[in-house]
């Protein structure tokens, strides 16, 4: 049984056969790889320029990668937006730390494990998700 969540608004519980399960895991793996790639770009930009790499620039750096192309564009963009949210949160915590409001220095976001997975977010479940779910429900012979 696999759970697919949609931005805290819709969750589908699906019983998948082996092939469908492998497809969903592959999508989650591509999402994890894209997250790590986007995080790498953002961290390197910070270390080199001591500034924040915003989503539009990060998108242009990552959009030609294999991981980005294996996901739908909207889905891949949502993954890159998770990177931006994590880094923005870290920058906010660093401001609090520099003011003295936090006792310990926050650590920069870490990469996900090589064998890990990351959620696949379908921002428009009526179109993108419907196509993926129909592929899962009615596989080609």
Secondary structure per residue as TSV (DSSP state, phi and psi in degrees):
chain	resnum	aa	ss	phi	psi
A	1	X	-	360.0	137.2
A	2	X	E	-129.3	142.7
A	3	X	E	-106.1	130.4
A	4	X	E	-117.2	118.5
A	5	X	E	-102.9	149.5
A	6	X	E	-127.0	87.9
A	7	X	T	45.3	46.1
A	8	X	T	61.0	16.7
A	9	X	T	-117.5	-25.8
A	10	X	E	-148.8	129.3
A	11	X	E	-129.8	129.7
A	12	X	E	-110.0	133.7
A	13	X	E	-101.2	121.6
A	14	X	E	-123.5	141.2
A	15	X	-	-100.3	115.0
A	16	X	-	-112.3	147.3
A	17	X	-	-80.2	179.0
A	18	X	H	-59.9	-43.1
A	19	X	H	-66.2	-42.0
A	20	X	H	-66.4	-39.6
A	21	X	H	-61.5	-42.1
A	22	X	H	-63.4	-37.5
A	23	X	H	-64.1	-45.9
A	24	X	H	-64.7	-41.8
A	25	X	H	-63.0	-38.2
A	26	X	H	-64.1	-41.9
A	27	X	H	-61.3	-42.3
A	28	X	H	-65.6	-34.4
A	29	X	H	-68.8	-42.5
A	30	X	H	-62.8	-37.8
A	31	X	H	-64.6	-41.5
A	32	X	H	-64.2	-43.1
A	33	X	H	-63.3	-40.4
A	34	X	H	-66.5	-39.7
A	35	X	H	-58.3	-49.0
A	36	X	H	-63.2	-38.6
A	37	X	H	-65.5	-45.5
A	38	X	H	-63.7	-39.8
A	39	X	H	-66.0	-39.7
A	40	X	H	-59.4	-47.5
A	41	X	H	-60.0	-43.2
A	42	X	H	-67.4	-43.7
A	43	X	H	-65.3	-44.3
A	44	X	H	-63.0	-40.0
A	45	X	H	-61.8	-41.7
A	46	X	H	-64.8	-44.7
A	47	X	H	-65.3	-34.9
A	48	X	H	-82.0	-37.3
A	49	X	H	-115.1	-5.5
A	50	X	S	53.2	39.8
A	51	X	S	-142.9	166.9
A	52	X	-	-91.3	129.1
A	53	X	-	-85.9	110.6
A	54	X	-	-76.8	163.0
A	55	X	H	-53.8	-46.9
A	56	X	H	-58.1	-39.6
A	57	X	H	-71.9	-39.4
A	58	X	H	-64.9	-38.6
A	59	X	H	-58.1	-45.4
A	60	X	H	-68.0	-28.3
A	61	X	H	-75.3	-29.2
A	62	X	H	-102.0	-14.8
A	63	X	T	-68.0	-17.0
A	64	X	T	-93.0	0.7
A	65	X	S	-77.3	158.2
A	66	X	H	-62.2	-40.4
A	67	X	H	-63.6	-38.9
A	68	X	H	-66.2	-42.5
A	69	X	H	-70.6	-25.3
A	70	X	H	-77.8	-15.7
A	71	X	S	-104.4	158.3
A	72	X	-	-65.0	151.9
A	73	X	H	-57.2	-46.8
A	74	X	H	-62.7	-39.3
A	75	X	H	-66.8	-44.3
A	76	X	H	-64.4	-38.9
A	77	X	H	-64.1	-37.4
A	78	X	H	-64.2	-38.0
A	79	X	H	-62.4	-43.9
A	80	X	H	-66.8	-28.9
A	81	X	H	-70.5	-28.1
A	82	X	H	-63.4	-37.9
A	83	X	H	-61.2	-46.9
A	84	X	H	-62.4	-42.7
A	85	X	H	-60.6	-43.1
A	86	X	H	-63.7	-42.0
A	87	X	H	-70.5	-38.9
A	88	X	H	-62.0	-40.6
A	89	X	H	-61.7	-44.0
A	90	X	H	-63.2	-43.1
A	91	X	H	-62.2	-39.2
A	92	X	H	-63.1	-42.1
A	93	X	H	-65.7	-35.8
A	94	X	H	-64.3	-38.0
A	95	X	H	-61.9	-44.3
A	96	X	H	-63.4	-39.2
A	97	X	H	-63.9	-42.3
A	98	X	H	-67.9	-28.9
A	99	X	H	-75.0	-20.3
A	100	X	T	97.6	10.9
A	101	X	-	-82.7	-14.9
A	102	X	-	-115.7	135.3
A	103	X	S	-74.0	-32.2
A	104	X	S	-118.8	147.7
A	105	X	-	-70.1	127.5
A	106	X	-	-71.2	145.9
A	107	X	-	-90.0	146.8
A	108	X	-	-63.9	148.3
A	109	X	-	-53.6	140.0
A	110	X	-	-96.0	159.8
A	111	X	-	-72.3	153.5
A	112	X	-	-79.4	153.4
A	113	X	-	-60.6	148.4
A	114	X	T	-58.4	-36.9
A	115	X	T	-95.8	12.3
A	116	X	-	-85.2	-178.6
A	117	X	-	-130.7	162.0
A	118	X	-	-138.7	145.1
A	119	X	-	-58.6	146.3
A	120	X	-	-102.9	117.8
A	121	X	-	-104.6	126.9
A	122	X	-	-103.7	103.0
A	123	X	S	-66.6	-26.7
A	124	X	S	-121.7	85.8
A	125	X	I	-63.3	-20.4
A	126	X	I	-73.9	-25.8
A	127	X	I	-107.7	-61.4
A	128	X	I	-65.1	-47.6
A	129	X	I	-66.2	-37.5
A	130	X	H	-60.0	-39.7
A	131	X	H	-66.0	-45.7
A	132	X	H	-65.9	-44.4
A	133	X	H	-65.1	-34.8
A	134	X	H	-68.5	-34.1
A	135	X	H	-65.1	-41.5
A	136	X	H	-68.8	-38.9
A	137	X	H	-75.4	-33.7
A	138	X	S	-126.5	71.5
A	139	X	-	-65.5	151.2
A	140	X	-	-72.1	145.4
A	141	X	-	-68.8	360.0
